[in-house]
Amino acid sequence: MVERLVAAEYKKDRAAGLTVAIVSGPELVWTKSYGLADVEDGKPANTYTVYRIGSITKQFTALMLLQLVEQGKVHFSDPVEKFFPEVNRITGKYPGAPPITLIQLATHHAGLSEEPDDVEKFTTGPVSQWEQTLIAALPKLKYEQEPDTHFIYSNMGYAILGAALSRAAGQAYTDYVQENIFAPLEMRHTRFEPNGQMTSALAKGYVLHDGVADPKQSTEELKNGRGYKVPNGAVFTTVGDMARFVSFEMGYGPESVLSRKMLLESQSQMFWAEEDGAAGYGLGLMQVREGNTVGLGHGGLVAGFLAGEYFDPSSHLGIVFLRNAEGHGFDPQFVVGLLNELKDHPHK
Protein backbone atom coordinates (compact mmCIF):
# COMPACT_ATOMS: atom_id res chain seq x y z
CA MET A 1 0.00 0.00 0.00
CA VAL A 2 2.62 2.56 1.08
CA GLU A 3 5.03 1.61 -1.68
CA ARG A 4 2.24 2.08 -4.22
CA LEU A 5 1.35 5.51 -2.80
CA VAL A 6 4.99 6.63 -2.79
CA ALA A 7 5.53 5.45 -6.36
CA ALA A 8 2.36 7.21 -7.51
CA GLU A 9 3.40 10.45 -5.84
CA TYR A 10 6.86 10.30 -7.39
CA LYS A 11 5.38 9.68 -10.84
CA LYS A 12 3.59 13.03 -10.62
CA ASP A 13 7.00 14.67 -10.89
CA ARG A 14 9.87 12.37 -11.82
CA ALA A 15 12.52 15.09 -11.58
CA ALA A 16 15.84 13.75 -10.24
CA GLY A 17 15.71 11.28 -7.36
CA LEU A 18 13.98 10.23 -4.16
CA THR A 19 14.91 7.93 -1.30
CA VAL A 20 12.29 6.84 1.24
CA ALA A 21 12.55 4.79 4.42
CA ILE A 22 10.07 3.35 6.91
CA VAL A 23 11.18 2.97 10.51
CA SER A 24 9.43 0.72 13.03
CA GLY A 25 10.68 1.17 16.56
CA PRO A 26 14.46 0.73 16.53
CA GLU A 27 14.61 -0.74 13.02
CA LEU A 28 14.73 0.55 9.46
CA VAL A 29 12.27 -1.95 7.96
CA TRP A 30 11.94 -0.74 4.37
CA THR A 31 13.72 1.62 2.02
CA LYS A 32 13.55 2.29 -1.69
CA SER A 33 15.03 4.81 -4.09
CA TYR A 34 13.57 6.25 -7.27
CA GLY A 35 15.12 8.21 -10.12
CA LEU A 36 18.53 9.79 -10.43
CA ALA A 37 21.00 11.27 -7.97
CA ASP A 38 22.76 12.90 -10.94
CA VAL A 39 20.66 13.46 -14.04
CA GLU A 40 23.55 14.47 -16.32
CA ASP A 41 25.62 11.38 -15.46
CA GLY A 42 22.63 9.04 -15.25
CA LYS A 43 23.62 8.03 -11.70
CA PRO A 44 20.71 6.38 -9.87
CA ALA A 45 19.72 7.31 -6.34
CA ASN A 46 20.21 4.58 -3.74
CA THR A 47 20.25 3.94 -0.01
CA TYR A 48 23.73 5.44 0.33
CA THR A 49 23.01 8.65 -1.59
CA VAL A 50 23.86 11.76 0.44
CA TYR A 51 21.24 14.51 0.48
CA ARG A 52 20.95 17.96 2.05
CA ILE A 53 18.14 18.27 4.60
CA GLY A 54 17.84 22.03 5.19
CA SER A 55 15.74 22.97 8.22
CA ILE A 56 15.67 19.46 9.67
CA THR A 57 19.02 20.69 11.03
CA LYS A 58 16.98 22.69 13.57
CA GLN A 59 16.14 19.43 15.33
CA PHE A 60 19.79 18.83 16.13
CA THR A 61 20.13 22.36 17.50
CA ALA A 62 17.05 21.80 19.65
CA LEU A 63 18.55 18.52 20.87
CA MET A 64 21.74 20.37 21.79
CA LEU A 65 19.60 22.70 23.92
CA LEU A 66 17.95 19.74 25.66
CA GLN A 67 21.33 18.16 26.36
CA LEU A 68 22.76 21.31 27.89
CA VAL A 69 19.65 21.80 30.02
CA GLU A 70 19.89 18.22 31.25
CA GLN A 71 23.56 18.78 32.09
CA GLY A 72 22.69 21.96 34.02
CA LYS A 73 24.79 24.17 31.76
CA VAL A 74 21.82 26.27 30.66
CA HIS A 75 18.18 26.80 31.60
CA PHE A 76 15.34 27.12 29.11
CA SER A 77 14.55 30.53 30.60
CA ASP A 78 18.12 31.84 30.38
CA PRO A 79 18.36 35.14 28.52
CA VAL A 80 20.23 34.73 25.25
CA GLU A 81 22.42 37.73 26.10
CA LYS A 82 23.90 35.78 29.03
CA PHE A 83 25.87 33.70 26.52
CA PHE A 84 25.63 35.73 23.32
CA PRO A 85 25.53 39.46 24.14
CA GLU A 86 25.77 40.28 20.44
CA VAL A 87 22.02 39.56 20.31
CA ASN A 88 21.47 43.13 21.47
CA ARG A 89 22.59 44.36 18.05
CA ILE A 90 19.16 43.39 16.69
CA THR A 91 17.10 46.47 15.87
CA GLY A 92 13.60 47.47 16.92
CA LYS A 93 13.51 46.01 20.42
CA TYR A 94 10.21 46.75 22.14
CA PRO A 95 10.61 49.31 24.97
CA GLY A 96 10.46 47.60 28.34
CA ALA A 97 10.44 44.09 26.89
CA PRO A 98 12.56 41.59 28.83
CA PRO A 99 15.55 39.93 27.12
CA ILE A 100 14.66 37.08 24.78
CA THR A 101 15.30 33.57 26.10
CA LEU A 102 16.67 30.30 24.78
CA ILE A 103 13.25 28.61 24.83
CA GLN A 104 11.73 31.50 22.88
CA LEU A 105 14.30 31.01 20.12
CA ALA A 106 13.77 27.23 20.11
CA THR A 107 9.99 27.60 19.74
CA HIS A 108 10.01 30.61 17.36
CA HIS A 109 8.47 32.92 19.95
CA ALA A 110 11.24 35.52 20.20
CA GLY A 111 9.42 37.90 17.85
CA LEU A 112 12.28 37.94 15.35
CA SER A 113 11.96 38.19 11.57
CA GLU A 114 12.61 35.06 9.59
CA GLU A 115 15.62 36.53 7.79
CA PRO A 116 17.73 39.72 7.99
CA ASP A 117 17.36 42.50 5.45
CA ASP A 118 19.75 42.02 2.50
CA VAL A 119 19.71 38.32 3.33
CA GLU A 120 21.69 37.39 0.21
CA LYS A 121 24.75 39.14 1.69
CA PHE A 122 24.76 36.72 4.63
CA THR A 123 24.00 33.38 3.01
CA THR A 124 27.40 32.71 1.48
CA GLY A 125 30.65 31.82 3.17
CA PRO A 126 32.29 28.73 4.68
CA VAL A 127 30.92 26.77 7.62
CA SER A 128 34.01 27.70 9.64
CA GLN A 129 32.97 31.37 9.52
CA TRP A 130 29.22 31.03 10.03
CA GLU A 131 29.18 32.73 13.44
CA GLN A 132 31.05 35.80 12.15
CA THR A 133 28.55 36.00 9.28
CA LEU A 134 25.68 35.75 11.77
CA ILE A 135 27.08 38.57 13.90
CA ALA A 136 27.46 40.76 10.81
CA ALA A 137 23.80 40.12 9.95
CA LEU A 138 22.37 41.00 13.40
CA PRO A 139 22.00 44.77 12.79
CA LYS A 140 19.94 43.89 9.70
CA LEU A 141 17.53 41.75 11.74
CA LYS A 142 14.37 43.19 13.27
CA TYR A 143 11.81 42.40 15.91
CA GLU A 144 8.49 41.89 14.13
CA GLN A 145 6.49 41.36 17.31
CA GLU A 146 6.94 41.61 21.04
CA PRO A 147 8.70 38.49 22.35
CA ASP A 148 6.53 35.59 23.51
CA THR A 149 3.36 36.93 21.88
CA HIS A 150 3.41 35.45 18.37
CA PHE A 151 4.76 32.44 16.50
CA ILE A 152 7.16 33.70 13.80
CA TYR A 153 9.28 31.04 12.13
CA SER A 154 12.81 32.46 12.21
CA ASN A 155 15.90 30.99 10.58
CA MET A 156 17.94 33.74 12.21
CA GLY A 157 16.48 32.81 15.57
CA TYR A 158 17.83 29.28 15.29
CA ALA A 159 21.24 30.53 14.19
CA ILE A 160 21.34 32.78 17.26
CA LEU A 161 20.30 29.79 19.39
CA GLY A 162 23.16 27.73 17.96
CA ALA A 163 25.65 30.51 18.68
CA ALA A 164 24.44 30.95 22.27
CA LEU A 165 24.55 27.21 22.96
CA SER A 166 28.03 26.98 21.47
CA ARG A 167 29.23 29.66 23.91
CA ALA A 168 27.54 27.86 26.82
CA ALA A 169 29.13 24.54 25.85
CA GLY A 170 32.55 26.10 25.32
CA GLN A 171 32.88 24.34 21.98
CA ALA A 172 32.31 25.21 18.34
CA TYR A 173 28.72 24.41 17.38
CA THR A 174 29.59 22.03 14.53
CA ASP A 175 32.17 20.16 16.64
CA TYR A 176 29.71 19.81 19.51
CA VAL A 177 26.92 18.38 17.36
CA GLN A 178 29.30 16.03 15.55
CA GLU A 179 30.74 14.69 18.83
CA ASN A 180 27.65 14.67 21.04
CA ILE A 181 24.84 13.84 18.62
CA PHE A 182 25.98 12.38 15.30
CA ALA A 183 28.76 10.17 16.70
CA PRO A 184 26.86 8.51 19.59
CA LEU A 185 23.84 7.96 17.33
CA GLU A 186 26.22 6.27 14.86
CA MET A 187 25.21 8.68 12.11
CA ARG A 188 28.47 8.04 10.29
CA HIS A 189 27.38 9.64 7.02
CA THR A 190 26.10 12.90 8.50
CA ARG A 191 28.11 16.10 8.58
CA PHE A 192 27.92 19.86 8.12
CA GLU A 193 30.51 19.54 5.36
CA PRO A 194 30.72 16.25 3.45
CA ASN A 195 33.99 14.36 3.70
CA GLY A 196 35.57 12.60 0.73
CA GLN A 197 33.48 9.45 0.97
CA MET A 198 30.27 11.45 1.27
CA THR A 199 31.19 13.77 -1.60
CA SER A 200 31.37 10.84 -4.00
CA ALA A 201 27.84 9.82 -2.95
CA LEU A 202 26.39 13.35 -2.89
CA ALA A 203 23.27 13.88 -4.96
CA LYS A 204 23.18 16.85 -7.31
CA GLY A 205 20.33 19.18 -6.41
CA TYR A 206 17.85 20.47 -8.98
CA VAL A 207 15.58 23.50 -8.96
CA LEU A 208 12.62 23.20 -11.32
CA HIS A 209 12.02 25.97 -13.87
CA ASP A 210 8.93 25.38 -16.02
CA GLY A 211 9.30 21.66 -15.43
CA VAL A 212 13.00 21.60 -16.33
CA ALA A 213 15.41 20.41 -13.63
CA ASP A 214 18.24 22.95 -13.35
CA PRO A 215 21.30 22.13 -11.19
CA LYS A 216 22.91 25.59 -11.43
CA GLN A 217 21.53 27.19 -8.25
CA SER A 218 22.24 24.15 -6.12
CA THR A 219 25.75 23.76 -7.50
CA GLU A 220 26.51 27.44 -6.84
CA GLU A 221 25.23 27.22 -3.28
CA LEU A 222 27.30 24.14 -2.61
CA LYS A 223 30.38 26.01 -3.83
CA ASN A 224 29.62 29.31 -2.05
CA GLY A 225 28.59 27.91 1.33
CA ARG A 226 25.60 28.59 3.55
CA GLY A 227 26.78 31.74 5.32
CA TYR A 228 24.98 32.08 8.66
CA LYS A 229 22.62 29.20 7.87
CA VAL A 230 24.43 26.45 9.73
CA PRO A 231 22.49 25.61 12.96
CA ASN A 232 19.28 25.99 10.97
CA GLY A 233 20.01 24.30 7.65
CA ALA A 234 23.47 22.95 6.76
CA VAL A 235 23.40 19.18 7.38
CA PHE A 236 24.20 16.51 4.75
CA THR A 237 23.02 12.97 5.50
CA THR A 238 21.66 9.64 4.24
CA VAL A 239 18.34 7.90 4.72
CA GLY A 240 19.96 5.27 6.94
CA ASP A 241 21.38 7.87 9.30
CA MET A 242 18.07 9.71 9.46
CA ALA A 243 16.35 6.42 10.29
CA ARG A 244 18.67 6.13 13.29
CA PHE A 245 17.68 9.63 14.37
CA VAL A 246 13.97 8.84 14.03
CA SER A 247 14.41 5.74 16.20
CA PHE A 248 16.13 7.90 18.80
CA GLU A 249 13.27 10.40 18.66
CA MET A 250 10.81 7.57 19.31
CA GLY A 251 12.64 6.74 22.54
CA TYR A 252 14.94 3.89 21.52
CA GLY A 253 18.11 5.57 22.79
CA PRO A 254 20.88 5.61 23.50
CA GLU A 255 20.05 7.49 26.69
CA SER A 256 23.65 8.69 26.79
CA VAL A 257 22.51 11.22 24.17
CA LEU A 258 19.45 12.30 26.14
CA SER A 259 17.38 10.63 28.82
CA ARG A 260 14.12 9.13 27.59
CA LYS A 261 12.26 11.16 30.22
CA MET A 262 13.68 14.46 28.97
CA LEU A 263 13.08 13.47 25.36
CA LEU A 264 9.42 12.56 25.84
CA GLU A 265 8.76 15.65 27.96
CA SER A 266 10.14 17.81 25.16
CA GLN A 267 7.69 16.21 22.71
CA SER A 268 4.64 16.54 24.94
CA GLN A 269 3.68 20.15 24.30
CA MET A 270 3.13 22.42 21.35
CA PHE A 271 3.90 26.12 21.69
CA TRP A 272 1.82 27.05 18.63
CA ALA A 273 -0.97 25.36 16.71
CA GLU A 274 -3.31 26.20 13.86
CA GLU A 275 -6.94 26.77 14.80
CA ASP A 276 -8.03 23.38 13.47
CA GLY A 277 -5.12 21.58 15.10
CA ALA A 278 -3.85 20.31 11.76
CA ALA A 279 -0.36 21.70 12.34
CA GLY A 280 1.73 23.04 15.19
CA TYR A 281 5.25 23.63 16.45
CA GLY A 282 6.94 22.55 19.65
CA LEU A 283 10.53 22.56 20.80
CA GLY A 284 12.26 22.09 17.45
CA LEU A 285 9.42 19.87 16.27
CA MET A 286 6.67 20.32 13.74
CA GLN A 287 3.35 18.63 14.44
CA VAL A 288 1.15 17.53 11.55
CA ARG A 289 -2.24 15.79 11.86
CA GLU A 290 -3.70 13.66 9.07
CA GLY A 291 -6.63 11.33 9.66
CA ASN A 292 -6.28 9.78 13.10
CA THR A 293 -2.49 10.16 13.13
CA VAL A 294 -0.34 12.89 14.63
CA GLY A 295 3.14 13.10 13.15
CA LEU A 296 6.06 14.79 14.87
CA GLY A 297 9.22 15.74 13.00
CA HIS A 298 10.43 18.42 10.64
CA GLY A 299 10.72 19.32 6.98
CA GLY A 300 13.57 20.93 5.13
CA LEU A 301 14.16 22.82 1.91
CA VAL A 302 17.45 24.06 0.51
CA ALA A 303 18.23 24.93 -3.11
CA GLY A 304 17.62 21.75 -5.08
CA PHE A 305 16.68 19.54 -2.12
CA LEU A 306 13.48 18.68 -0.27
CA ALA A 307 13.38 16.52 2.86
CA GLY A 308 11.13 15.40 5.68
CA GLU A 309 11.06 13.03 8.61
CA TYR A 310 8.00 12.38 10.75
CA PHE A 311 7.03 9.77 13.33
CA ASP A 312 3.85 8.74 15.08
CA PRO A 313 4.47 8.48 18.85
CA SER A 314 1.53 6.11 19.36
CA SER A 315 2.45 3.45 16.81
CA HIS A 316 6.23 4.02 16.87
CA LEU A 317 6.30 4.24 13.11
CA GLY A 318 8.37 6.80 11.21
CA ILE A 319 9.01 7.86 7.64
CA VAL A 320 12.00 9.62 6.10
CA PHE A 321 12.02 11.02 2.59
CA LEU A 322 14.94 12.74 0.86
CA ARG A 323 14.68 14.36 -2.60
CA ASN A 324 17.27 16.10 -4.74
CA ALA A 325 14.66 18.24 -6.48
CA GLU A 326 12.29 20.98 -5.45
CA GLY A 327 9.20 19.54 -7.00
CA HIS A 328 5.68 18.31 -6.54
CA GLY A 329 4.33 16.47 -3.55
CA PHE A 330 5.72 14.87 -0.43
CA ASP A 331 4.34 17.66 1.72
CA PRO A 332 3.99 16.96 5.46
CA GLN A 333 0.31 15.99 5.20
CA PHE A 334 1.10 13.41 2.53
CA VAL A 335 3.95 11.92 4.56
CA VAL A 336 1.89 11.73 7.76
CA GLY A 337 -0.90 10.26 5.66
CA LEU A 338 1.49 7.43 4.82
CA LEU A 339 2.01 6.87 8.54
CA ASN A 340 -1.76 6.71 8.88
CA GLU A 341 -1.91 4.04 6.17
CA LEU A 342 0.89 2.08 7.81
CA LYS A 343 -0.83 2.15 11.16
CA ASP A 344 -4.17 1.05 9.72
CA HIS A 345 -2.73 -1.51 7.28
CA PRO A 346 0.59 -2.68 8.78
CA HIS A 347 1.06 -5.58 6.33
CA LYS A 348 0.25 -3.79 3.07
Secondary structure, 3 states (H helix, E strand, C coil): CHHHHHHHHHHCCCCCEEEEEEEECCEEEEEEEEEEEECCCCEECCCCCEEECHHHHHHHHHHHHHHHHHCCCCCCCCEHHHCCHHHHHCECCCCCCCCCEHHHHHCCCCCECCCCCCHHHHCCCCHHHHHHHHHHHHHHCEECCCCCCCCCCCHHHHHHHHHHHHHHHCCCHHHHHHHHHHCCCCCCCCECCCCHHHHHHECCCEEEECCEEECHHHHHHHHHCCCCCCCCCCCEECHHHHHHHHHHHHHHCCCCCCCHHHHHHHCCCCCEECCCCCEEECCCCEEEEECCEEEEEEEEEECCEEEEEEEECCCCEEEEEEECEECCCCCHHHHHHHHHHHHHCCCC
